[in-house]
Amino acid sequence: MKISVIDVVPFTDQRPGTSGLRKKVAVFKRPHYLETFIQAVFDVMQARRKTLVIGGDGRYYNREAIQTILKMAVANGLKKVLVGREGILSTPAASCIIRKYGLDGGIILSASHNPGGPNGDFGVKFNTENGGPAPERVTEAIYQRTRELDSYRIAHIPEIVMDSLGRHTFGETEIEVMDPVADYARLMERLFDFDRISRLFSSGRFHMIYDAMHAVTGPYARQILEERLGAPRGTVRNGIPLPDFGGGHPDPNLVYAHDLVQVMWSEDAPDFGAASDGDGDRNMVLGQRFFVTPSDSLAVLAANARLVPAYAQGLKGVARSMPTSRAVDRVAAFLKIPCHETPTGWKYFGNLLDAGMVTLCGEESFGTGSDHVREKDGLWAVLFWLDLLAARGESVEGVVRGHWRRFGRNYYSRHDYEGIDADRARELMDALRGRLAALLGASIGLERVVLADDFAYTDPVDGSVTTMQGVRIVGDRGSRIVFRLSGTGTEGATLRVYLETLEEDPARQDGDTQAALADLADYAGRIARIEDFTGRNAPSVIT
């Protein structure tokens, strides 16, 4: 077996974001680009005799990238590498496998909810031995290594046949092609009452649709929902992962999951609808002509956790990202458990989960999870909803409206301005930060601003400090406006504007969300001068 050492020029890229390295496919296909990043990962993890899992969401370039990484794993002397059959592995399943088998980490190939195909996006993320995204000290070390690396190691071995299970040995490295679904499905069986959910389906009175969006969760949903739980064939739609996601945008929201939304708003809509994203870590939940916001979903799951076997003993605490609505805060106060507010990024939840400080956590960007893995988990959230619907015998809408009557309704929405000029977006945020002191005491409709700051977070576990995580403007009755730049895209910048107001009067909880938030939206546009800086007079996407 021949091993080559290939000379390269160090990276000059910007630091990878919290979700790993994301670029256009064309960038990853440049000579030595992927290899340089992977060598940096192997160097930082001191890969010799280590164990790893590799897989991705099936997008374009997934298979080729895996073959390259396997050849480099052999050249770098890894002890064992697990790879999902056909190169498929959801992000939560990767976390499950790392934790179950005590691996040293995982490499996940995905650009999450971003489009795929030859002209689409690709990404590489490294997860550490706890199963979660690498913490900042590790991602910073990888980044610094890419800037000094002058060569990488690669073995000349045959391509691994990934379409069937099997073991292959090269030198001191064993490569095992494994079932990507089995371990994850067994974990779900331990968490939820599968018998109760099966009875829900067999009753004939309950019907659902799960839209896998031609992304990674198709095989997982088919095996769990249709084969193990007895949902009728065809419950899972768009269940075959495709390199370009069938030409769609694998982001489970009201805009990009339009086919599912159309069905759920039809006259003969099923009782329950759900969708997941490219790599399987996000979820959208729908009832008949009823949308459950991710923020409300987290709050409802927390309030009903004791109905589910895995959480029957109660919750240690909950956590949400700062832009997520404060609906779960009210549940936590009622349950007398801690509620932590963190920056956006699942790695911040990982510290709290590892320390045993929280059980459930979630982000407004359609991500929810618990201490069962160290990633958000789309299909887990869907199964949680199915279990509580079976236990309560109510509709999705009935559960949510009952929750509002009990805890109040947090009218909440996110307005995204996508693909705007990155420099102008930063100028907008800088100008807004410069006005924070002047905003204190100003009026937001009938409220007065009592807090205007740039959110900073001190991690209660390791004491690390994270700053400049989004501008918050809070009124004295609890209304909020949050401005934040997102780093999940590969072109330009996305300005996210989050709007929230609390309504405790049940008689006023049935209103239209955007109408309830119209004054806040107008105020947000004016104080941030969004049209002046971006040239946009309306958001690209409203969720």
C-alpha positions as CSV (number, residue, x, y, z in Angstrom):
1,M,0.0,0.0,0.0
2,K,1.5,3.3,-1.1
3,I,1.0,6.5,0.9
4,S,1.7,9.9,-0.7
5,V,2.6,13.1,1.0
6,I,1.1,15.9,-1.1
7,D,2.5,19.5,-0.9
8,V,-0.2,22.2,-0.5
9,V,-0.5,25.9,0.0
10,P,-2.0,26.9,3.4
11,F,-5.6,28.1,3.6
12,T,-6.4,31.8,3.5
13,D,-10.1,31.2,4.2
14,Q,-12.1,32.9,6.9
15,R,-12.8,30.9,10.0
16,P,-15.4,28.2,9.7
17,G,-18.7,29.1,11.3
18,T,-20.4,27.3,14.2
19,S,-21.7,24.8,11.7
20,G,-18.4,23.9,10.2
21,L,-16.9,24.7,6.8
22,R,-19.5,25.5,4.2
23,K,-18.7,26.6,0.7
24,K,-20.0,26.1,-2.8
25,V,-19.4,22.6,-4.3
26,A,-17.0,24.2,-6.8
27,V,-14.8,25.4,-3.9
28,F,-14.6,22.0,-2.3
29,K,-13.7,20.5,-5.7
30,R,-10.6,22.7,-6.1
31,P,-7.4,20.7,-6.0
32,H,-6.3,19.8,-2.4
33,Y,-9.1,22.0,-0.8
34,L,-11.0,19.3,1.0
35,E,-7.8,17.4,1.7
36,T,-6.2,20.3,3.4
37,F,-9.1,20.8,5.8
38,I,-9.4,17.1,6.6
39,Q,-5.6,16.9,7.3
40,A,-6.0,19.8,9.7
41,V,-8.8,17.9,11.5
42,F,-6.7,14.8,11.7
43,D,-3.7,16.7,13.0
44,V,-5.7,18.5,15.7
45,M,-7.5,15.3,16.8
46,Q,-4.1,13.4,16.7
47,A,-5.8,10.8,14.6
48,R,-3.4,7.9,14.8
49,R,-5.1,4.9,16.4
50,K,-8.3,6.9,16.9
51,T,-11.8,5.9,15.9
52,L,-14.2,7.9,13.8
53,V,-17.6,7.8,12.0
54,I,-18.1,9.4,8.6
55,G,-21.3,10.1,6.6
56,G,-23.4,12.7,5.1
57,D,-26.8,13.8,3.8
58,G,-26.4,12.4,0.3
59,R,-26.0,15.7,-1.4
60,Y,-23.9,16.1,-4.5
61,Y,-20.1,15.3,-3.9
62,N,-21.0,13.3,-0.8
63,R,-19.6,10.0,-2.1
64,E,-16.5,11.4,-3.6
65,A,-15.6,13.4,-0.5
66,I,-16.1,10.2,1.7
67,Q,-13.7,8.2,-0.5
68,T,-11.1,10.9,-0.2
69,I,-11.5,11.1,3.6
70,L,-11.3,7.3,3.9
71,K,-8.0,7.3,2.0
72,M,-6.6,10.0,4.2
73,A,-7.8,8.1,7.3
74,V,-5.8,5.1,6.3
75,A,-2.7,7.2,5.5
76,N,-3.0,8.9,8.9
77,G,-3.2,5.6,10.8
78,L,-6.7,5.7,12.2
79,K,-7.6,2.5,14.1
80,K,-11.2,2.2,12.9
81,V,-13.6,4.2,10.7
82,L,-17.3,3.6,10.5
83,V,-19.1,4.8,7.4
84,G,-22.8,4.9,6.7
85,R,-24.1,2.6,3.9
86,E,-24.3,4.5,0.7
87,G,-22.5,7.3,2.5
88,I,-25.7,8.2,4.3
89,L,-25.7,9.4,8.0
90,S,-28.0,11.9,9.6
91,T,-26.4,14.4,12.0
92,P,-28.3,13.2,15.0
93,A,-27.5,9.6,14.1
94,A,-23.8,10.4,13.9
95,S,-24.0,11.8,17.4
96,C,-25.9,8.7,18.6
97,I,-23.2,6.4,17.1
98,I,-20.3,8.4,18.5
99,R,-21.8,8.2,22.0
100,K,-22.9,4.5,21.8
101,Y,-19.6,3.2,20.6
102,G,-17.3,5.6,22.5
103,L,-15.7,6.9,19.3
104,D,-13.2,9.8,19.2
105,G,-15.4,11.8,16.9
106,G,-17.2,12.1,13.6
107,I,-17.0,13.9,10.3
108,I,-20.4,14.9,8.9
109,L,-20.7,16.0,5.3
110,S,-23.6,18.4,4.9
111,A,-24.5,22.0,4.4
112,S,-27.6,21.3,6.5
113,H,-30.7,23.1,5.0
114,N,-28.8,24.8,2.1
115,P,-29.5,23.7,-1.5
116,G,-27.5,20.9,-3.1
117,G,-26.5,19.9,-6.6
118,P,-23.4,20.8,-8.7
119,N,-24.1,24.5,-8.3
120,G,-25.2,24.1,-4.7
121,D,-23.5,24.0,-1.3
122,F,-21.4,21.5,0.5
123,G,-20.0,21.4,4.0
124,V,-17.8,19.5,6.5
125,K,-18.3,19.5,10.2
126,F,-16.3,17.8,12.9
127,N,-18.0,16.4,16.0
128,T,-16.0,15.5,19.1
129,E,-16.2,12.5,21.5
130,N,-19.3,13.7,23.3
131,G,-21.2,13.5,20.0
132,G,-21.6,17.2,19.6
133,P,-20.2,19.9,17.4
134,A,-16.6,20.7,18.1
135,P,-16.2,23.5,20.7
136,E,-14.6,26.8,19.7
137,R,-11.2,25.9,21.1
138,V,-11.1,22.9,18.7
139,T,-12.5,24.7,15.6
140,E,-10.0,27.5,16.2
141,A,-7.2,25.0,16.4
142,I,-8.3,23.4,13.1
143,Y,-8.5,26.8,11.5
144,Q,-5.0,27.8,12.6
145,R,-3.7,24.4,11.4
146,T,-5.1,25.1,7.9
147,R,-3.2,28.3,7.8
148,E,0.2,26.6,8.4
149,L,-0.3,23.2,6.8
150,D,2.1,22.5,3.9
151,S,1.2,18.9,3.1
152,Y,-1.4,16.1,3.6
153,R,-1.2,12.3,3.6
154,I,-3.3,10.1,1.4
155,A,-3.2,6.3,0.7
156,H,-3.5,4.7,-2.7
157,I,-6.2,2.1,-1.9
158,P,-9.2,0.9,-3.9
159,E,-12.5,2.8,-3.5
160,I,-14.6,1.4,-0.7
161,V,-17.9,-0.2,-1.9
162,M,-20.4,1.7,0.3
163,D,-23.6,0.2,-1.1
164,S,-23.4,-3.0,1.1
165,L,-22.4,-3.7,4.7
166,G,-18.9,-5.0,5.2
167,R,-15.4,-4.7,6.7
168,H,-12.2,-3.7,4.9
169,T,-8.7,-3.6,6.3
170,F,-5.8,-1.5,5.0
171,G,-2.6,-1.6,7.0
172,E,-3.6,-0.8,10.6
173,T,-7.0,0.8,9.7
174,E,-10.3,-1.1,9.6
175,I,-13.2,0.5,7.6
176,E,-16.7,-0.8,8.4
177,V,-19.7,0.1,6.2
178,M,-22.6,0.0,8.7
179,D,-26.3,0.4,8.7
180,P,-26.9,4.1,9.3
181,V,-30.4,3.7,10.7
182,A,-30.3,0.7,13.1
183,D,-28.6,2.2,16.2
184,Y,-30.6,5.4,16.0
185,A,-33.9,3.5,15.6
186,R,-33.1,1.4,18.7
187,L,-32.5,4.6,20.7
188,M,-35.8,6.0,19.6
189,E,-37.5,2.8,20.8
190,R,-36.1,3.3,24.3
191,L,-37.2,7.0,24.5
192,F,-40.8,6.7,23.3
193,D,-43.8,4.5,23.8
194,F,-43.8,2.8,20.4
195,D,-46.7,0.5,21.3
196,R,-48.8,3.6,22.1
197,I,-47.9,5.3,18.9
198,S,-48.5,2.1,16.9
199,R,-52.0,2.0,18.4
200,L,-52.6,5.5,17.2
201,F,-51.8,4.5,13.6
202,S,-53.7,1.2,13.8
203,S,-56.9,3.0,15.1
204,G,-57.6,4.2,11.6
205,R,-58.6,7.6,13.0
206,F,-55.2,9.2,12.7
207,H,-53.3,10.1,9.5
208,M,-50.0,11.9,9.0
209,I,-47.6,12.9,6.3
210,Y,-43.8,13.1,6.8
211,D,-41.9,15.0,4.1
212,A,-38.3,14.0,4.0
213,M,-37.6,16.6,1.3
214,H,-35.4,14.0,-0.6
215,A,-32.9,14.5,2.1
216,V,-31.2,12.2,4.7
217,T,-34.2,11.3,7.0
218,G,-36.0,9.4,4.3
219,P,-34.5,6.0,5.2
220,Y,-34.8,6.7,8.9
221,A,-38.5,7.8,8.7
222,R,-39.5,4.9,6.5
223,Q,-37.9,2.3,8.8
224,I,-39.3,3.9,12.0
225,L,-42.7,5.3,11.0
226,E,-43.7,2.8,8.4
227,E,-41.9,-0.4,9.3
228,R,-41.7,-0.3,13.1
229,L,-44.7,1.9,14.0
230,G,-47.1,0.6,11.3
231,A,-47.9,3.9,9.6
232,P,-49.3,3.2,6.1
233,R,-47.0,3.0,3.1
234,G,-46.7,6.4,1.6
235,T,-46.8,8.2,4.9
236,V,-43.2,9.2,4.1
237,R,-43.0,11.3,1.0
238,N,-39.9,12.3,-0.9
239,G,-38.1,9.6,1.0
240,I,-35.2,8.9,-1.3
241,P,-32.1,11.1,-0.7
242,L,-31.1,12.8,-3.9
243,P,-27.9,14.7,-4.7
244,D,-29.9,17.9,-5.5
245,F,-32.7,17.2,-3.1
246,G,-35.1,16.8,-6.1
247,G,-34.4,20.4,-7.1
248,G,-35.8,21.6,-3.8
249,H,-34.5,23.6,-0.9
250,P,-34.2,21.2,2.0
251,D,-35.3,23.7,4.7
252,P,-38.5,22.7,6.6
253,N,-40.3,25.9,6.7
254,L,-43.6,27.3,5.4
255,V,-41.9,28.6,2.2
256,Y,-39.6,25.7,1.1
257,A,-41.8,22.8,2.3
258,H,-44.7,24.3,0.2
259,D,-46.0,20.9,-1.0
260,L,-46.5,19.7,2.5
261,V,-48.1,23.0,3.5
262,Q,-50.5,22.8,0.6
263,V,-51.6,19.4,1.7
264,M,-52.0,20.4,5.3
265,W,-54.2,23.4,4.4
266,S,-56.4,21.4,2.1
267,E,-60.0,20.3,2.9
268,D,-59.0,16.7,3.5
269,A,-55.8,17.4,5.3
270,P,-54.3,14.7,7.5
271,D,-54.1,15.1,11.3
272,F,-50.4,15.7,11.5
273,G,-47.7,16.9,9.1
274,A,-43.9,17.1,9.6
275,A,-40.7,17.7,7.7
276,S,-37.0,17.6,8.3
277,D,-34.0,19.2,6.6
278,G,-31.0,18.2,4.6
279,D,-29.0,16.5,7.4
280,G,-32.0,15.6,9.6
281,D,-31.5,17.9,12.6
282,R,-34.4,20.3,12.0
283,N,-38.1,19.8,12.1
284,M,-41.4,21.5,11.2
285,V,-44.6,20.4,12.8
286,L,-48.1,21.1,11.4
287,G,-51.6,20.3,12.3
288,Q,-54.7,20.6,10.1
289,R,-54.4,24.2,8.8
290,F,-52.2,25.0,11.8
291,F,-48.5,25.8,12.0
292,V,-46.6,25.1,15.3
293,T,-43.7,27.6,15.6
294,P,-40.5,26.0,16.7
295,S,-40.5,28.2,19.8
296,D,-44.0,27.0,20.7
297,S,-43.0,23.4,20.0
298,L,-40.2,23.5,22.5
299,A,-42.5,25.0,25.1
300,V,-45.2,22.3,24.5
301,L,-42.7,19.5,24.6
302,A,-41.3,20.8,27.9
303,A,-44.8,21.2,29.4
304,N,-45.8,17.6,28.4
305,A,-42.5,15.9,28.9
306,R,-43.7,13.6,31.8
307,L,-46.1,11.9,29.3
308,V,-43.1,10.4,27.5
309,P,-41.2,7.5,29.0
310,A,-37.7,9.0,28.6
311,Y,-38.7,12.1,30.5
312,A,-41.3,10.7,32.9
313,Q,-39.2,11.7,35.9
314,G,-39.2,15.3,34.9
315,L,-36.7,17.8,33.4
316,K,-33.5,19.0,35.0
317,G,-33.7,22.2,33.1
318,V,-34.3,23.7,29.7
319,A,-32.3,25.9,27.4
320,R,-33.1,28.0,24.3
321,S,-31.0,30.2,22.0
322,M,-31.4,33.9,22.7
323,P,-33.4,34.7,19.6
324,T,-35.9,31.9,20.4
325,S,-39.2,33.1,21.9
326,R,-39.5,33.1,25.6
327,A,-42.5,30.7,25.6
328,V,-40.4,28.0,27.2
329,D,-39.3,30.4,29.9
330,R,-42.9,30.5,31.2
331,V,-43.1,26.7,31.3
332,A,-39.8,26.5,33.2
333,A,-41.0,29.0,35.7
334,F,-44.1,27.0,36.3
335,L,-42.1,23.8,36.6
336,K,-39.6,25.5,38.9
337,I,-36.6,24.4,36.8
338,P,-33.8,26.5,35.3
339,C,-34.1,28.0,31.9
340,H,-30.8,29.0,30.2
341,E,-30.5,31.5,27.4
342,T,-27.5,30.8,25.1
343,P,-26.0,32.1,21.9
344,T,-27.2,30.5,18.7
345,G,-25.2,27.3,18.0
346,W,-25.8,23.8,19.4
347,K,-22.3,23.5,20.9
348,Y,-23.5,25.9,23.7
349,F,-26.3,23.5,24.6
350,G,-23.7,20.7,24.6
351,N,-21.9,22.0,27.6
352,L,-25.1,22.3,29.6
353,L,-26.2,18.8,28.5
354,D,-22.9,17.3,29.4
355,A,-23.0,18.9,32.8
356,G,-26.5,17.5,33.5
357,M,-27.9,21.0,33.8
358,V,-30.7,20.7,31.1
359,T,-32.8,18.0,29.5
360,L,-34.5,19.7,26.6
361,C,-33.2,22.5,24.4
362,G,-34.2,24.3,21.2
363,E,-33.6,27.0,18.7
364,E,-36.2,29.0,16.8
365,S,-34.6,27.9,13.5
366,F,-36.6,24.6,13.6
367,G,-34.1,22.8,15.9
368,T,-35.1,20.9,19.0
369,G,-33.3,18.2,21.0
370,S,-32.6,16.6,24.4
371,D,-29.9,14.9,26.3
372,H,-30.3,11.7,24.2
373,V,-27.7,13.0,21.7
374,R,-25.6,16.2,21.4
375,E,-27.3,17.5,18.3
376,K,-30.7,18.8,17.5
377,D,-32.8,16.0,16.1
378,G,-35.7,16.4,13.7
379,L,-37.2,12.9,13.7
380,W,-36.9,12.7,17.5
381,A,-39.1,15.8,17.7
382,V,-41.7,14.3,15.4
383,L,-41.8,11.1,17.5
384,F,-42.1,13.2,20.6
385,W,-45.1,14.9,19.1
386,L,-46.6,11.6,18.0
387,D,-46.2,10.2,21.5
388,L,-47.8,13.1,23.3
389,L,-50.7,13.2,20.7
390,A,-51.3,9.5,21.4
391,A,-51.2,10.1,25.2
392,R,-53.5,13.2,25.1
393,G,-55.9,12.1,22.4
394,E,-56.1,15.7,21.1
395,S,-55.4,17.4,17.8
396,V,-52.2,19.4,17.3
397,E,-54.2,22.6,17.3
398,G,-56.0,21.5,20.5
399,V,-52.8,20.8,22.3
400,V,-51.2,24.2,21.3
401,R,-54.3,26.3,22.0
402,G,-54.6,24.6,25.4
403,H,-51.0,25.5,26.1
404,W,-51.7,29.2,25.2
405,R,-54.6,29.3,27.5
406,R,-52.5,28.0,30.3
407,F,-49.2,29.9,29.7
408,G,-50.1,32.7,27.4
409,R,-49.4,33.0,23.7
410,N,-46.0,34.4,22.5
411,Y,-46.8,35.8,19.1
412,Y,-43.5,35.3,17.3
413,S,-42.0,35.5,13.9
414,R,-38.6,35.7,12.1
415,H,-38.1,37.9,9.1
416,D,-35.1,36.9,6.9
417,Y,-33.4,39.2,4.5
418,E,-31.3,36.7,2.5
419,G,-28.3,37.2,0.2
420,I,-27.7,40.9,1.1
421,D,-24.3,42.5,0.7
422,A,-22.2,41.3,3.6
423,D,-20.4,44.7,4.1
424,R,-23.7,46.6,4.2
425,A,-25.1,44.0,6.6
426,R,-22.2,44.6,9.0
427,E,-22.6,48.4,8.6
428,L,-26.2,48.0,9.6
429,M,-25.4,46.1,12.7
430,D,-22.6,48.5,13.7
431,A,-24.9,51.5,13.3
432,L,-27.6,49.8,15.4
433,R,-25.1,49.0,18.1
434,G,-24.1,52.6,18.1
435,R,-27.6,53.7,18.9
436,L,-28.4,51.3,21.8
437,A,-28.0,53.8,24.6
438,A,-30.4,56.2,22.8
439,L,-33.1,53.6,22.4
440,L,-33.5,53.1,26.2
441,G,-36.8,54.7,27.3
442,A,-38.1,55.0,23.7
443,S,-41.6,53.7,22.9
444,I,-42.5,50.4,21.2
445,G,-46.2,51.0,20.7
446,L,-47.7,50.9,24.2
447,E,-44.4,49.7,25.7
448,R,-41.2,51.4,26.7
449,V,-37.7,50.0,26.0
450,V,-36.1,48.8,29.2
451,L,-33.3,46.8,27.6
452,A,-31.2,47.5,24.6
453,D,-27.9,45.6,24.3
454,D,-25.7,43.3,22.3
455,F,-26.1,39.9,23.8
456,A,-23.1,38.4,25.6
457,Y,-23.0,34.9,27.2
458,T,-20.8,33.6,30.0
459,D,-20.9,29.8,29.9
460,P,-21.8,28.5,33.4
461,V,-19.8,25.3,32.8
462,D,-16.4,26.4,31.6
463,G,-16.6,30.2,32.2
464,S,-15.9,31.1,28.5
465,V,-17.4,34.4,27.3
466,T,-19.1,34.9,23.9
467,T,-19.9,38.4,22.8
468,M,-21.7,40.2,20.0
469,Q,-24.4,37.6,19.6
470,G,-27.3,39.8,18.5
471,V,-28.9,43.1,19.3
472,R,-31.8,42.8,21.7
473,I,-34.5,45.5,22.2
474,V,-37.0,44.6,25.0
475,G,-40.1,46.4,26.1
476,D,-41.4,46.7,29.7
477,R,-44.3,44.3,28.9
478,G,-42.1,41.6,27.4
479,S,-42.2,42.5,23.7
480,R,-38.8,41.9,22.0
481,I,-37.0,42.7,18.7
482,V,-33.7,40.9,18.0
483,F,-31.4,41.6,15.1
484,R,-28.7,39.1,14.1
485,L,-26.6,38.2,11.2
486,S,-26.6,34.5,10.2
487,G,-23.5,32.6,9.1
488,T,-25.3,29.5,7.6
489,G,-25.3,30.7,4.0
490,T,-22.5,30.6,1.4
491,E,-23.5,33.8,-0.5
492,G,-23.7,37.3,1.0
493,A,-25.2,37.6,4.4
494,T,-28.6,37.0,5.9
495,L,-30.1,39.5,8.3
496,R,-32.6,37.9,10.7
497,V,-35.1,40.0,12.5
498,Y,-37.0,38.3,15.3
499,L,-40.3,39.8,16.6
500,E,-42.1,38.7,19.8
501,T,-45.0,39.9,21.9
502,L,-46.9,38.2,24.7
503,E,-50.7,37.9,24.8
504,E,-52.1,36.5,28.1
505,D,-55.8,37.2,27.3
506,P,-57.3,34.0,25.8
507,A,-59.8,36.2,23.9
508,R,-56.9,37.8,22.0
509,Q,-54.9,34.6,21.2
510,D,-56.5,33.7,18.0
511,G,-55.2,36.6,15.9
512,D,-53.0,36.6,12.9
513,T,-49.3,36.5,13.9
514,Q,-48.1,39.0,11.3
515,A,-50.9,41.4,12.2
516,A,-50.1,41.1,15.9
517,L,-46.5,41.9,15.2
518,A,-47.0,44.6,12.5
519,D,-46.1,47.5,14.7
520,L,-43.0,45.8,16.0
521,A,-42.0,45.0,12.4
522,D,-42.4,48.6,11.3
523,Y,-40.4,49.8,14.3
524,A,-37.6,47.3,13.6
525,G,-37.3,48.5,10.0
526,R,-37.1,52.1,11.0
527,I,-34.6,51.9,13.9
528,A,-32.3,49.6,11.9
529,R,-32.8,51.5,8.6
530,I,-33.1,48.1,6.9
531,E,-34.2,49.5,3.5
532,D,-31.4,52.1,3.5
533,F,-28.7,49.6,4.2
534,T,-30.0,46.6,2.2
535,G,-32.1,48.0,-0.5
536,R,-34.9,45.6,0.5
537,N,-38.4,46.8,1.5
538,A,-39.5,43.4,2.5
539,P,-38.0,40.2,3.9
540,S,-37.2,37.2,1.6
541,V,-38.7,34.7,4.0
542,I,-41.1,35.1,6.9
543,T,-41.6,32.2,9.4
